[in-house]
Amino acid sequence: MSFSLSAQDPHSKARAGSLVTAHGTIETPIFMPVGTAGTVKGVHQHELKNDIKAQIILGNTYHLYLRPGTELLEKAGGLHKFNGWEGPILTDSGGYQVFSLSDIRKIKEEGATFSSHIDGSKHLFSPERVMDIQRSIGADIVMAFDECTPYPCEYRYAKDSMELTHRWLQRCITHFDQSEPKYGYHQLLFPIVQGSVYPDLRKASAEFIAGTNREGYAIGGLSVGEPHEDMYAMTDLVTAILPADKPRYLMGVGTPANILESIALGIDMFDCVMPTRNARNGMLFTRNGVMNMRNEKWRSDLSPIDPESDLLVDQVYNKAYLAHLIRNKEMLGAQIASIHNLHFYLWLVKEARRRILAGDFKSWKDSMVTQLMQKL
């Protein structure tokens, strides 16, 4: 289990590296498709591997705990055996649900108590319990339990929440280090920097997190509604503090332009539901901009979905056919669009890596960001 840097862009903080895990090596920068409940919606595992070329996918502790449950996951031998994905997996600890399910949870020192969104049953997520669940899931990278603050939030709330996250982290580390993996391979624990958009809190949290000396670090509590300028400012501040020889993961980000700008700030790992969620609504990301397949202009366009792509579905299917599927809410439309978007995201970070290695990332990024934000 190791992380090594291959190159640093001379004109930005962008870096290319390699993270070795029990289920394979991840070349960074990398985007991780989100498979909340053990599946990337509408995408087969062989498509993830062979067409999209995903190197790592995500699962979610809260959702997998409720369904299918840790008993079945352990019986299967962990999530890898349960869903058939042979590559690395990262699990979000449920901290985002502390934020997103605010109307059905209560936070206290012990942990967060949830009412299940499925049947209303009550469940307590303590730092220790969350570590146990992630041991049962068997992810290669597990996240510490934290509170993700909303935006906007008062300074006092952000400070109290950050300090609670730090206390929870210490409990996570203690319990994690005193327990053993269930399936015979090593798991990595990543702490999470919090602090909302307050520079002094982000600085304090980054320093505290860096002092834990774990194998990697995450930045949470961003991409929750704050202006992009604030997100970039907080990211820049934190990456200046976190160790340069460890991977940095910016959670829940974001648009293709967000990803390129954040790579330039020294981020190595990303995840976001946007490529699949937007795909199901007919929105496609391309290197030339964004296509809304519900727009009238695509209804009779018989050209390939993306002539510049090497993805088979982008060449086999035409825009008019995809627009027809999307308008009629056919499952195949969502599948094609999801595969396209995920393939594009993985192409984007792979090309960013190539540019970093070549030494011309900054100029390429600046021109590409302008293209990516166009509406076609």
N, C-alpha and C positions, 0 to 999 in steps of 0.2 A: 504494500500500500504506500504509494509515493506520488509526489507531484514534482515535475521538473519543467523548467522554462527553456524553450528552444530559441525564442527571439523576442526582442522588444522593439516596437516601432520607434524610430529616431525622432519623430515629430509629435508623438502623443504618448499616453500611458498604456496603449494597447500592447498586449502580449500574446504569444502563442505558447502553449504548454501541453503537457500530457499528464493525465491523472490515472494512475494504475489502481484498479479495484479488483475484487475477487472474481468478478464476472466479465472482466475485460478492461482495456485501456481506452480512455476517453480523450480525444484530441480537442483542446480548447483553443479559441472560444467555442462554446457549444450551446445549442438550444435543445431543451428537453421537452418532448411532447407530454402533455398532461393526460394521465390515465387515472382519474380520480378514484373510480370504483374498481380498479383492476383492468380497465380497458380504455384505450384511446378511442373515443366514440366513432363507430363506423369504419374502423381500420383494422384489418387483419394483422397478426404478428409478422407474417411473411412480407406484407406490404411495408410495414414499419422498417424491417431489416433490409429488404432488397430494393424497394422503390424509393422510399423516403430516406433511407440510410440513417435512421436514428441510431445513436450510440448509447443512449440512456433514456429511460422513461420514468414518469412519476406515478406514485400512488398516494392516497390520502389516508392518514391514520384514522380520523374520525369516521369516514365513510366505510372503510374496510372493517373497522371494529364493529360497526352496526350490521353490515352485510358484506361478506358472508359470515363474518365473525372469526375470532382467533382460533377457536376450536377446530373449525374446518380447515383453516389455513395451515395450522400445525399438522393436521392429519395428512394434508397434501404434501407437506415438506416445505412450506413457505410459498410466497406469492409467485416466485419464479416457476415452481412446479405447477402451481394452480392455474396460471394463465398462459404458460408456455413460452414466456419471453426469456431468452437465454442471456441477454445482456445485462448491464448494470441497471439497478432501480434505486431511486431516491424516494423517500416518503416524507411528506409534509406532516408535521407533528399534530396538526389540529389547531395550531395557534391562529390560523386565518379564520377558522370557524368561531373562535372567541370574538373576532371582529365582525364577521358576516352574519352570524346568528345571534346578534346582540339581544334580540327580543325573546330568545328562548334559552338564555344562559345567565348564570350568576357567577361573578368572580370573587374569590376570597383567597386568603393566604394559602390555604390547603390546595387549591386548584380551581378549576372551572366546572360548574355543574350545568349539564345540558339537558334539555328536554329533546328527546329524539324527534327529528322531523318526520320520521316514519310512523311511529305509534304513540309518541308523547311520553314514553318511559324516561325516567331520570337516570343520568349517568354522571359520575364524577371523573374528570380527567385531572389527575395530579401529575406532577413531573415524573414521579416514579412509575405510575401506571402507564403513562405515555411511552416511557422507555421499554417497559415490558411488552406493550402492544407492538412496538416497532421491532423488538426482538422476534416476536411471533411472526410478523409479516416477513422478516428476513431481508429487508432492503440493504443494499450495499452502503448507502449513505442515509443516516437518520438525522432528523432535525430536532433540536432542543425545543421544549415547550415554552412558548412565549405568549405575550399579549400584543396583538397588532392593533395599534391605536388608530382611530378614525381621523379623517381630515375634514374640517379643522378640529383641533382640540386645544383646550387651554394648556398653558405651560405647566401648571401644577399637576394636571392630570397626566400629561406626557411624562413628567419627571417621576411621579409615583408609579406609573405603569412600567417605565424603564427599570426602576429599582426592583419592582416585583419580578420582572423578567430576569434580572440578574440573580435574584435569590432563587427563582425557579431553576435557572441554569445550573447553579451550584448543586442543587439537589439532583438534577438530571445527570450531571457528571459523576457525582458520587454513586448513584444507583447504577448507572451504565457501566462504570468501571468495576463495580463489585459483582456484576452479572456476567454471564457467558452467552455467546451466540448459540442459537439452537440448531444450526444446520451445518456446523463445521467450517465456517469461513468468517473472516474478520469483517466487522462493520465499522464505519466511520461515523463519528458524531460531530455535527456542525452546529456551533452556537450562532445566535442571531442578534445582530446589532439593531437596537431600536432608538427612539428619541424624537420621533415625528420630524418636523422641519426646523427644529431648534438647534443651531450649530453647536452650542455648548453641550447640549444633551447628546447629540450624535458623537461629538468628540469624546465625552466621558464614556459612553457606551462602547465605542470602538476600542478605546484603551483597555477597558475592562475585559472585553471579549478577546482582544489580542493576548492578554495576559493568561488566558486559559490554556494556551499552547495545544490546541486541537489540530486535527489534520486539514481542516478547511473552515471557512467562515462565510456566513450569509448576512445579507443586509435586508431587513424586513421593514414593514411599515411604510413603504413607498408604493407608488402607483395605486393609491387609494383615493384619488381625486385631487391631489395637489397639482399646481402648475408644473409643467415639465421643467421649467427653469429651477424650481425648488428641488425636484427629484435629482437633477444633474448636480446641483450644488452640494446636496447632502452626500451623493455618491462620491463625488470628487474629494470631499473632506474625509470620508471614511476610508477610501482606498489609499489615501496618503498615510494612514495610521496602521491599517492591517498589514501583517507581514507579507513581504513581496514573494516569499518562497512557498506560499500556501494558496490554494484556489479560492476565488471570491465569487460568491453566488448572489446575484440580485434577484430577489424573489418576486414573481408575478409580473415581470416586464418582458415584453410589451409589444408595441408596434415595431415594424422593421426599422424605422428611423430611430426609435428609442434604443433598440438593441445596438445599432452601429454607434450611436453617440455614447452609449454606456461602455462599449468595448474600448472606445477611445479614452475612457476614464479609468481603465484598468480592471474591468469586470471580465470574468472568465466563463460564467455559467448563467443561463437564463431559463425561465419557464413562463408560459402564459397560456390561458385557454383561448386567446384571441384567434389563432389560426383555425381551430376547429369550430369554435362557437360562431365566428363570423362566416365561416364556410357554410354552415347550416342555414344561414340567412342569405346566401348567395353572393357573398363578398369575397373576391379573389385578390390576393396580393401578387404582384409581379414586379420585376426589376424596373419597369417603366411607370409603375403607379398602381392604383387600386381600381378594379373593375367591379361594379355592382351589376350582377347578372339579371337583376329584375328590371334594369333600364331598357327602354324600348329599342335602343340602338343595337342591342345584341340579339334581338329576336329573330332576325333574318341573316345574321352574320355567320356564314358557313366556313370561315377560316378556322384553323386549329385553335384550341383554347389558349395555348401559349407557344408560338412558333420558336421562341428562343430557348425553350426548356428541353432537356433530354429525357423528361418523364414520359413514359409510354402513353398514359391517359391524356396528356396535354397534346399529343400528336394524333391519337386515334379519334378523339371526340372533338366536335366543333362547338363554337360558342353558342350557336342557335340551339343545338341539341341540349347543351347544359342549361341554357336559359329556359328551355321548355321543361326540363326536369325540375328545376328550382321552382318555377311558377306553379307546377302541378304537385309540388311537395312530394315528389318521388324520392324514395330512399337513396336511389343510385345517384341522384344529383348531389345530395349531401356527402355521399361517399367520395365522389369524384372531386368535389370542391375541397374536402378535408385533406385528401391525399395531395392534391395540388398545393394547398397552402403550407402543409407541413414540409413537403419537399422543397418549396421555395425557402422557407425559414432555414432549413438545414443547408441548402445551397448558399444562402446569404452568409451564415457564420463560417462555412467552409471557405468561401471566397475571401472573407475577411481574414481568416487565418493565412491563406495563400498570400494576400497582400502584405500582411505583417512580416511574413518570412521574406518577402521580396523587398521590403523596406519602403513601399509606397502606399501604405494603408491610409494615411491622413488625407492625401489628395483624392484618392479613390472614394473614401468615405464622404468627403465634403460634396463631391458631385453626385454620388449615389443617393444621399439623403434627399436632395432636391427632387430627384426622379421618383423616389419611393413615395413621396407625399402628394404626387399628382393624382387627380381623379380622371380616369380615362372615359 
